[in-house]
């Protein structure tokens, strides 16, 4: 078995520990065999508070575990931007790679190459459809999050009028699941609400702003919007304010970054489905280190989500899920 496929850090730690074996009990047992491992994190979008919060917690966990973690990410939500980053990170042969692939198909060949070279791959937040990729997958239950948003929005709309979903791009595992959960819940439990065709904004707030204004012009009875993530929610809020319809058109949005919280406070957004990017990041490090150390790994981990409204925002048990814009 080539050296790379054996938990390299285990080898190094044993060598290091061997020196001190005289003083301490046996190697690896109890000792953190993954100490000194090299880990890399490639996020979806570097400047996105969701991924900043994830990276901060992953860094803190890595420090606690005595391992080096370097973070990189795309400037925008784009396969053509993220693929070369994954390829170059992969070429550096880290012991572990935590990655949020921005598409469920297009990045599989690159990730397979990294994994086949012996790097332990952990999929954090988004995933690829190929189940052979990754030793662990850690994310919110996005379909359930979509259902929660539908229930909340239907109630806010008084169970009538038209509603629309605006999201990032087709082919993104997380946001596609949110749309699925939202649509199924609306169709099953709120048939009186007319669901307009889904629009995609390429993760650009300005596009979401013009899309919501165009929809208002075409559908004056628009009563609700489901925004699939942070940038979309920002754009929807801007569009409703520009149209003077903030507060009359109800909005359920995913995520809880600072601009969304401001819009929640001023009544432009009504309910946020906040995820736990910090938990995803920290558990990503732990799962990667367990795999590197040849210890049991959890294949799938579902993380916490909370619904935030103006009414419960000041509750510390809720506000702790507001995303950071810096570590
Ligand atoms: O909603 C999160 C993340 O879960 C999703 O995969 C992409 O968008 C965000 O990063 C928010 O911008």
Boltz pocket constraint, residues with backbone or C-beta under 6 A from the ligand:
constraints:
  - pocket:
      binder: B
      contacts: [[A, 44], [A, 48], [A, 50], [A, 51], [A, 125], [A, 126], [A, 174], [A, 175], [A, 228], [A, 229], [A, 230], [A, 231], [A, 254], [A, 255], [A, 275]]
      max_distance: 6.0
